[in-house]
Amino acid sequence: MIDTRFPSRKGQVLVLCAPSGTGKSTLVKSLRGEFAEVGFSISCTTREPRQGEAHGREYYFLSVEEFKTKRDAGEFAEWAEVHGNFYGTPKKPVEKMLFKGMDILFDIDFQGAMQLMETMSDGIFVFLMPPSYSELKARLEGRNTDSAEVIGRRLRNAMSEMASAPQFEYWIVNDDLDKAYSELRSIYLAGKNRPCTNPGLLESILSTWE
């Protein structure tokens, strides 16, 4: 729950980045399921919906023209072109949630994460990685959602994405889902106690001194 004793608390930004197929979506779902105060940044994308996905739930599915119009109007906190499709995070919902003291979880690609490191430097940046190339390949093929061509492109892109890992504060290897979630959970909880997310805490307590 949100701590109402100190209403000046700022929402924290938790950014989770990973190569496609690493298990990021599963961890995101688990964290949001446990902590009601974690708001999720729903991105816009120009890719086609996968089976079971709905507009406004997993993504806002836009045409290329709609996306570019929003991008050019400065409506995205970050945006990127990934695997031949555009992805972007609407800015206004993010600002509203942070103002209310809600935490926001970003599930984005590494290009978007690089932008957020510039615009939201107080964020917590976590890189999730697979235990090996062969395991990542098996996971992508096991999803049965993409063609062999798409899978090949994702695997090629994974190499450059892994190369960006040193720019992140935390690394999690998803070789065991329960362990990976425990590590992500610990990072999230520790972030609640950073000075930058509690700007009024010290002053509030000092004001009680006689």
Salt bridges, closest charged atoms under 4 A:
ASP3 OD2 - ARG5 NH2 2.62
GLU34 OE2 - ARG185 NE 2.68
GLU37 OE2 - LYS192 NZ 3.16
GLU53 OE2 - ARG47 NH2 2.91
GLU58 OE2 - ARG57 NE 2.89
ASP72 OD1 - ARG71 NE 3.10
GLU75 OE1 - LYS70 NZ 3.48
ASP103 OD1 - ARG9 NH2 3.16
ASP103 OD2 - LYS192 NZ 3.04
ASP107 OD1 - LYS24 NZ 2.82
GLU135 OE2 - ARG139 NE 2.93
GLU141 OE2 - LYS137 NZ 2.67
ASP146 OD2 - ARG143 NH2 3.22
ASP146 OD2 - ARG154 NE 3.39
GLU183 OE2 - LYS179 NZ 2.73
